[in-house]
Amino acid sequence: MSQSNNYREIVQLEAHQLAERIRLQQVSCREVMQAYLAQIERLNPKVNAIVSLQPEETLLAQADERDAELARGEYRGWMHGLPHAIKDLSLTQGIRTTLGSPLYRDYVPERDGIMVERIKAAGAIIIGKTNTPEYGLGSHSYNPIFGVTGCAYAPGMSAGGSSGGAGAALALQMVPVADGSDMMGSLRNPAAFNNIIGFRPSQGRVPFDDSADLFVDQLGYEGPMGRSVRDVSMLLSVQAGADVRAPLSIAESGEQFAGDLQRDFKGARLGWLGDLNGYLAMEPGVLDLCRKSFADFEAIGCEVEACDMGFPAERLWDTWLTLRHWLVAGSLGGHYADPARRELLKPEAIWEVENGLRLSAMDVFKASAARSDWYRAISKLFERYDFLLLPSAQVFPFDKNIDWPKQIAGRNMDTYHRWMEVVIPGTLSGCPVANVPVGFNEQRLPMGMQIIGRHQADMAVLQMAYAYEQATQWYQRCPPALLAQG
């Protein structure tokens, strides 16, 4: 077999399969690194997913170190020798973390975030970062430093965001597995746009200490993405687990997620929320693809029926606006206060901050109380249903040269993120949510669906996603650029 064909075989393996070959020394860490760097060289120019790529000689030297460790009988963990690119919102010691902002163009952190620490401890080699929108604001990955990231299946279209770089890199086999973060669907939307799995864990499942605030900033979490549910679950096993630096982290080990994903779902009840009784604008074809997936859920023994949130969708949106304005103003307010730095903020960031500065303490309290009411309402739904279903996006991947969709099915979108309102129920619930693929429209653009589980039932959601994946095999569908490689 030629070296080129051997490299392609390596990158085609699911991450957990590749990890096992490394552990058994059936393939060297150097070969794995060479294979992925060759894939990045071939395909990254098409989509611009990986940024701040580290020098080849540095990465190969680290791979050689991992091989030497294995030769001595030293094994760091399931990610031993796997190349890994960190989302460009997470702190990486010695590798610049730009947040997609000109204000951080040359920022090189002196420490790693908790998640990055854990990924390194499990043996991964950090090869660079994945592209993201400025400060992660918006579900479309573009910024003035690195430019825009294209969809793996249609490079002229958006990869989604804010984990768009991670999603496109995964789908094009430029990384074995990927991390991301999710405040407004940022692990779900790019997964849907790139036909992969994205998992937003329960609040506190993956400890986070990169924020100035550790107590009230509880809308955005880090989590895993992968080409298969098993890969997602394995990465979560590394990311999850309590840490004293994150006082609200869940006091459970992540080891459970390396366990068996097989489960019988005969008789499981699924509630379909759809477009929230016509409240949400949906591009034609989105709901149809999601409904077609019901047959796959039924094939594994589930019962699917339409249901109502039991909570006003308008109130949920108003709650979201208040809490997001407040948190963004808190994190970016210092930049806004300085006219020179304010000029380097994108208009959407300025809009968030200015609205946040108008809020009173009572406004924020009322929004938090409304979020609590929503949690009570969704908990009531889980008395009847085992899982809830929603589309992962309201539009298919769109032209990457526009900043955001201004209209859906004839309805105007009044904010830069209104077109992603469908992810708000999952976010504000704090419950675990997985994106699973549901297929492609006539233009061969992918779409996904959210599976929402009960409070802290992360493993149950992953098991449901795994059962569905085995029934559908959507992850076997490859982007055209991979098929062109032969």
C-alpha positions in Angstrom: 0.0 0.0 0.0 1.3 3.4 -0.9 2.1 5.9 1.9 -0.7 8.2 0.5 -3.3 5.3 0.8 -2.0 4.4 4.3 -2.5 8.0 5.4 -6.1 8.0 4.1 -6.9 4.8 5.9 -5.6 6.4 9.1 -7.7 9.6 8.9 -10.8 7.6 7.9 -10.8 5.7 11.2 -13.1 6.8 14.0 -11.1 8.3 16.8 -11.7 5.5 19.2 -10.6 2.9 16.6 -7.4 4.9 15.8 -6.7 5.3 19.5 -6.8 1.5 19.9 -4.3 1.0 17.0 -2.0 3.5 18.6 -2.3 1.8 22.0 -1.4 -1.6 20.4 1.4 0.1 18.5 -0.1 -1.1 15.2 0.4 2.4 13.9 2.9 5.0 15.2 2.0 8.4 16.6 4.4 9.9 13.9 2.5 8.2 11.1 -0.8 9.5 12.6 0.6 13.0 12.8 1.9 12.9 9.2 -1.4 11.6 8.0 -3.4 14.4 9.6 -1.0 17.1 8.6 -1.2 15.8 5.0 -5.0 15.9 5.2 -4.9 19.5 6.5 -2.6 20.6 3.8 -4.9 19.1 1.1 -8.3 20.2 2.5 -8.0 23.1 4.9 -7.5 25.7 2.1 -11.0 24.7 0.9 -12.8 25.5 4.1 -10.4 27.5 6.4 -11.3 25.4 9.5 -8.0 25.1 11.3 -6.0 28.2 12.3 -2.8 28.9 14.1 -1.4 25.5 13.0 1.9 24.8 14.8 5.2 24.0 12.9 5.4 20.5 11.4 8.8 19.8 13.0 7.4 20.7 16.5 4.4 18.4 16.1 6.4 15.5 14.7 8.8 15.8 17.6 5.9 15.6 20.0 4.6 12.6 18.2 8.0 10.9 18.5 7.9 11.6 22.2 4.6 9.8 22.4 6.0 6.8 20.5 9.0 6.7 22.9 6.6 6.7 25.9 4.7 3.7 24.4 8.0 1.9 23.8 8.7 2.3 27.6 5.3 1.0 28.5 3.9 4.5 29.3 0.4 5.2 28.1 -1.3 8.5 29.0 -4.9 7.6 28.0 -7.2 7.0 25.1 -6.1 10.2 23.3 -2.4 9.2 23.4 -0.8 10.6 20.3 -4.0 11.9 18.7 -3.7 15.3 16.9 -6.2 17.7 18.4 -7.1 21.3 17.5 -8.7 23.4 20.3 -11.5 25.8 19.6 -10.1 29.4 19.4 -12.2 30.5 22.4 -10.4 28.2 24.9 -7.1 29.1 26.6 -4.0 27.2 25.2 -0.7 27.7 26.9 2.0 28.8 24.3 -0.5 28.9 21.4 -2.3 32.1 20.6 -6.0 32.3 21.6 -7.5 35.1 19.5 -11.2 34.7 20.3 -11.6 35.8 16.7 -11.0 39.4 17.8 -8.4 41.9 16.6 -8.0 42.8 20.3 -6.5 39.4 20.9 -4.7 38.9 17.6 -1.3 38.2 19.4 -2.6 36.9 22.8 -0.7 33.8 23.9 -2.1 32.5 27.2 0.3 31.5 30.1 -2.0 28.6 31.1 -4.4 26.1 29.7 -8.1 26.0 30.5 -9.3 23.0 32.5 -10.6 21.2 29.4 -7.3 21.7 27.5 -5.4 20.5 30.6 -7.4 17.3 30.5 -7.1 16.7 26.8 -3.3 17.1 27.1 -3.2 14.8 30.1 -5.1 12.1 28.1 -2.2 12.2 25.6 -3.4 14.4 22.8 -1.0 16.6 20.9 -2.3 20.2 20.3 -1.7 21.0 16.7 -3.5 24.4 16.6 -6.9 26.0 16.9 -10.3 25.8 15.1 -11.9 28.9 13.7 -14.8 30.7 15.4 -16.7 34.0 15.1 -15.6 37.0 17.1 -16.1 36.2 20.9 -18.2 33.2 19.7 -21.1 35.6 18.9 -23.2 34.2 16.1 -23.7 30.8 14.5 -21.5 31.7 11.5 -17.7 31.3 11.9 -16.1 34.4 10.4 -13.8 37.0 11.9 -11.4 39.7 10.8 -8.2 37.7 11.7 -8.7 34.4 9.9 -11.7 35.0 7.7 -14.7 32.7 7.2 -15.1 28.9 7.5 -17.0 27.0 4.8 -19.2 23.9 5.2 -17.5 20.6 4.6 -20.3 19.6 2.2 -20.5 22.9 0.3 -17.4 25.1 0.9 -19.3 28.2 -0.4 -21.8 27.8 2.4 -21.5 28.5 6.1 -20.1 25.8 8.5 -22.3 27.2 11.3 -20.9 28.3 14.6 -19.5 29.2 16.8 -17.7 25.8 16.6 -17.8 26.0 12.8 -14.1 25.3 12.4 -14.3 22.2 14.6 -17.3 21.0 12.6 -15.8 21.4 9.2 -12.4 20.0 10.3 -14.1 16.9 11.7 -16.3 16.2 8.7 -13.2 16.5 6.4 -11.2 14.2 8.6 -8.6 16.8 9.5 -8.9 15.9 13.2 -10.0 12.7 14.8 -12.3 14.3 17.3 -13.0 17.9 18.3 -14.0 20.1 21.3 -16.3 23.0 21.1 -18.5 25.2 23.2 -22.2 26.0 23.1 -24.1 29.1 24.4 -26.6 29.4 21.5 -26.3 26.1 19.7 -22.6 26.3 19.0 -22.1 22.5 19.4 -25.4 21.7 17.7 -25.7 24.1 14.7 -22.3 23.3 13.2 -22.8 19.6 13.8 -26.1 19.8 11.9 -24.4 21.8 9.1 -21.6 19.3 8.7 -23.4 15.9 9.2 -21.6 15.0 12.5 -22.5 14.6 16.2 -22.4 17.6 18.6 -23.2 17.3 22.3 -24.1 20.1 24.7 -23.6 18.5 28.2 -25.6 19.3 31.3 -24.8 22.5 33.1 -21.7 21.8 35.2 -20.8 18.6 33.5 -17.6 20.0 31.9 -15.9 22.4 34.4 -14.9 25.8 33.0 -12.8 28.5 34.6 -11.9 30.8 31.7 -14.6 33.2 32.6 -14.2 36.1 35.1 -17.4 34.9 36.8 -17.8 31.3 38.1 -21.3 31.5 39.5 -23.8 33.4 37.3 -22.3 32.8 33.8 -24.1 29.5 33.2 -25.4 29.7 29.7 -22.3 28.5 27.7 -20.5 25.2 28.2 -17.7 23.3 26.6 -18.3 19.9 25.1 -17.4 17.3 22.5 -18.0 16.8 18.8 -17.2 13.7 16.7 -18.0 11.8 13.6 -19.6 9.1 15.7 -21.4 9.0 19.0 -18.8 6.7 20.5 -16.1 9.3 19.7 -18.2 12.0 21.3 -18.7 9.9 24.4 -15.0 9.1 24.7 -14.0 12.7 24.5 -16.6 13.6 27.1 -15.1 11.0 29.4 -11.9 13.2 29.3 -13.7 16.6 29.5 -16.2 15.8 32.3 -15.6 15.5 36.0 -15.6 17.9 39.0 -12.9 20.4 39.5 -12.5 22.7 42.6 -11.7 25.6 40.3 -15.3 25.4 38.9 -17.5 25.5 42.0 -20.7 24.5 40.2 -19.2 21.5 38.4 -21.1 18.2 38.8 -19.4 16.0 41.4 -19.2 12.9 39.2 -16.3 11.4 37.3 -16.3 11.4 33.5 -15.4 7.7 33.4 -19.0 6.6 32.9 -18.9 8.0 29.4 -16.3 5.5 28.3 -18.8 2.8 29.2 -21.3 0.8 27.1 -23.6 2.8 24.8 -25.9 -0.1 24.0 -29.4 0.2 25.5 -32.9 -1.1 24.7 -35.2 1.8 23.9 -38.4 -0.3 23.3 -41.3 1.8 24.6 -39.4 5.0 25.0 -41.6 8.1 24.5 -40.3 11.0 22.4 -42.0 14.4 22.3 -41.7 16.3 19.0 -41.7 20.1 19.5 -41.3 20.9 15.8 -41.6 24.6 15.0 -43.3 25.3 18.4 -46.8 25.3 16.9 -45.8 27.6 14.0 -44.0 30.1 16.2 -40.6 29.5 14.6 -39.9 30.3 10.9 -38.4 27.2 9.1 -36.8 27.0 5.7 -38.7 24.5 3.6 -37.4 21.0 4.0 -36.1 21.2 7.5 -39.2 19.9 9.2 -39.7 17.3 6.5 -36.2 15.8 7.1 -36.8 15.7 10.8 -40.2 14.0 10.5 -38.6 11.4 8.2 -36.3 10.5 11.0 -39.3 9.4 13.2 -39.3 6.1 11.3 -35.7 5.4 12.4 -36.6 6.2 16.0 -39.6 3.9 15.7 -37.4 1.2 14.3 -35.5 1.1 17.6 -38.7 0.8 19.6 -39.5 4.4 20.3 -42.9 6.1 20.1 -42.9 9.7 18.7 -45.8 12.1 19.2 -46.2 15.9 18.8 -46.3 17.9 22.0 -46.4 21.4 23.3 -43.8 23.2 25.4 -46.3 24.3 27.9 -44.5 27.6 28.1 -44.8 30.8 26.0 -42.1 30.8 23.3 -42.1 34.7 23.4 -41.3 34.7 27.1 -38.4 32.3 26.5 -37.0 34.6 23.8 -37.3 37.7 26.0 -35.6 35.7 28.8 -32.8 34.8 26.5 -32.2 38.3 25.3 -32.0 39.7 28.8 -29.6 37.1 30.1 -27.4 37.1 27.0 -27.2 41.0 26.9 -26.3 41.0 30.6 -23.6 38.3 30.3 -22.0 39.7 27.1 -22.0 43.2 28.6 -20.3 41.8 31.6 -17.5 40.2 29.6 -17.0 42.8 27.0 -18.0 46.0 28.9 -14.4 46.9 29.6 -13.6 46.9 25.8 -16.7 48.9 25.1 -15.8 51.6 27.7 -12.5 52.3 25.8 -13.4 54.1 22.5 -10.2 52.8 20.8 -11.1 49.2 21.7 -14.8 49.7 21.0 -13.9 50.4 17.4 -12.5 46.9 17.1 -15.7 45.2 18.3 -18.2 44.0 15.6 -21.6 45.6 15.5 -23.4 42.6 17.1 -21.1 42.7 20.1 -21.7 46.4 20.6 -25.4 45.9 20.3 -25.3 43.2 23.0 -23.2 45.4 25.3 -25.4 48.5 24.9 -28.5 46.6 25.6 -26.9 45.0 28.6 -25.9 48.3 30.0 -29.6 49.4 30.0 -30.7 46.5 32.2 -31.5 46.9 35.9 -30.8 44.3 38.6 -34.6 43.6 38.7 -34.6 43.0 34.9 -32.0 40.3 35.4 -33.7 38.8 38.4 -37.0 38.5 36.5 -35.2 36.8 33.5 -33.6 34.3 35.9 -36.9 33.6 37.5 -38.4 33.1 34.0 -35.6 30.7 33.2 -36.5 28.8 36.4 -40.1 28.6 35.3 -39.0 27.1 32.0 -37.0 24.5 33.9 -40.1 23.6 35.9 -42.1 23.4 32.6 -39.6 21.1 30.8 -39.3 19.0 33.9 -43.1 18.5 33.7 -42.7 17.4 30.1 -40.2 14.8 31.2 -42.9 13.3 33.4 -44.5 12.1 30.2 -41.6 11.9 27.7 -38.2 10.3 28.0 -36.7 12.7 25.4 -37.7 15.8 23.4 -37.0 16.4 19.8 -36.4 19.7 17.9 -34.6 20.7 14.7 -31.0 21.8 15.3 -31.4 24.8 12.9 -34.1 26.7 11.1 -32.1 27.0 7.9 -29.8 24.9 5.8 -26.2 26.0 5.4 -26.4 29.5 3.7 -24.0 31.6 1.6 -20.9 32.1 3.8 -20.4 35.6 2.4 -23.4 37.0 4.3 -23.2 37.8 8.0 -26.4 36.1 9.0 -29.8 35.1 7.4 -32.0 38.1 7.3 -35.2 36.2 6.3 -36.6 32.7 6.7 -39.6 31.6 4.7 -40.7 35.2 4.2 -40.3 36.2 7.8 -37.7 38.9 8.7 -35.1 38.1 11.4 -34.9 41.1 13.7 -31.6 40.2 15.3 -28.3 38.6 14.3 -29.2 35.4 16.1 -33.0 35.2 15.8 -32.5 32.6 13.0 -31.1 30.2 15.7 -34.0 30.6 18.2 -34.7 26.9 17.9 -31.8 26.1 20.2 -33.0 28.4 23.1 -35.2 25.8 24.8 -32.3 23.4 25.2 -29.8 26.1 26.3 -32.1 27.7 28.9 -33.1 24.3 30.4 -29.5 23.4 31.3 -30.3 19.8 30.2 -28.1 17.7 28.0 -28.7 18.0 24.2 -27.2 16.0 21.3 -27.4 16.9 17.6 -27.9 13.9 15.4 -27.9 14.0 11.5 -31.3 13.6 9.7 -30.1 13.7 6.1 -29.8 16.1 3.2 -32.1 18.3 1.2 -32.3 18.4 -2.6 -29.3 20.6 -2.8 -27.3 18.0 -0.8 -27.0 20.2 2.3 -27.1 18.5 5.7 -29.5 19.0 8.6 -29.7 17.7 12.1 -32.0 17.3 15.0 -31.7 17.9 18.8 -32.3 15.2 21.3 -33.0 16.8 24.7 -32.8 14.6 27.8 -33.7 15.0 31.5 -31.6 17.0 33.9 -28.1 15.5 34.1 -29.1 12.4 32.0 -26.1 12.9 29.7 -25.4 9.2 29.3 -29.1 8.4 28.4 -29.0 11.1 25.6 -25.7 9.6 24.3 -27.2 6.1 24.4 -30.3 7.3 22.5 -28.1 9.1 19.9 -26.0 5.9 19.5 -29.1 3.7 19.0 -30.4 6.2 16.4 -27.0 6.3 14.7 -26.8 2.6 14.3 -30.3 2.7 12.7 -29.4 5.5 10.2 -25.7 5.3 9.5 -25.7 8.9 8.3 -22.2 9.3 9.5 -21.1 7.0 6.6 -22.0 9.8 4.2 -18.8 11.7 3.2 -18.3 15.2 1.9 -17.6 15.5 -1.9 -14.1 16.6 -1.2 -13.3 13.3 0.5 -14.9 11.3 -2.3 -12.8 13.2 -4.8 -9.6 11.8 -3.0 -10.6 8.3 -4.0 
